[in-house]
Amino acid sequence: MSILAYKKIEIITRRELINLIKEHIEAKDVLDLIEKLQKKKSLVSIKRGIYMVIPFSSIDKKWALDEFRLIDYLLKEDYYIGLYNAFNLHGFTEQIPNKMFVFNTKYSADKKILHYNFKFFKIKKDKLFGIFKNKYPYSDRERTIIDALEYPEYLGGLIEVIDRVKNVKYNKNKLVNYAIKYNSIKIIKLVGILTNSNKLFSLLKKKKALSYYTTIKRTRTKLLYKKWKLRLI
C-alpha cells in the first residue's frame, strides 16, 4: 500500500497489481495477498480485474476519487453522461442528482461503488449521438430532452418533463432532427407536441402513425393529444 501511495496510483488492473507485488515484495501467495487487501478495504473492485486503491487515511471514510474517472475505467469509450446529470448541467433543474446516469453500448445495471451510485443504460451504437465534451462526454441540450422523454420516471414523470422543457431554451430544428434519428414513434410524437413541427407531422403521416393512438402508461394523468394521436394514462 505504501508503494501504491508513493507511485500515486489510484486505480490499478489485477495484472498490473500482480506485477507490482512480484517486483517489490517477496509474497508466497500473491492472490491471497490481494484477497486480504480487499477484505481490509484497502482495495475495492470496481470491475472484474480493476481495483480502486484506498489510501490509509481514507479507509472506512468517504474516498473522494473523481467518480468520472471511475466511469472512464469502466467503459473507456462509447458512453456519455446524461439524464438527471445533464438536466442539471444545462440548467433545466437546480436539483443536484445523487446518482450518475450513464448511457453506453456495453451493459445496463445499477451499480454502487463505495458511496457512489451509478445507473447504466445500454443503448445501440446508432443511438450514440448528440454528445459534447465537457471534460467528460455529456448529452447536449437536445439529446438530454430526448432521453428525458424516454426515461421521465427519473425526472419526476412525463408531465413534469414536458412542462420543464417548455420553459427552457433549446434548438428546435436540432431536437426535431434528433427525434427523427432516434427513430421512435413515441418520441417523435412527444417532440411533435413540444415543437409543433410540420416536418414531424408529415413524417408520422407517411409512416401511417397518425391512424392510431400511441399510449404511454404510468404517467399519473389522463391526457389526449388528438393532433398527434398520443394518449397518456
CORVEN-V615334 format. One record per run of one state. SS is the DSSP state (h for helix, s for strand, l for the rest). FROM is the first residue (numbers start at 0). TO is the last residue. If there is no record, write none. Layout:
# CORVEN-V615334
ss={SS/SS}
from={FROM/FROM}
to={TO/TO}
This chain:
# CORVEN-V615334
ss={l/h/l/s/h/l/h/l/s/l/s/l/h/l/h/l/s/l/h/l/s/l/s/l/s/l/h/l/s/l/s/l/h/l/h/l/h/l/h/l/h/l/h/l/s/l/s/l/s/l}
from={0/1/6/10/13/24/29/39/42/47/49/53/55/58/66/75/78/81/82/89/99/104/108/113/115/122/124/127/130/133/136/139/140/150/151/155/157/166/171/182/184/195/197/206/213/216/222/225/229/232}
to={0/5/9/12/23/28/38/41/46/48/52/54/57/65/74/77/80/81/88/98/103/107/112/114/121/123/126/129/132/135/138/139/149/150/154/156/165/170/181/183/194/196/205/212/215/221/224/228/231/232}
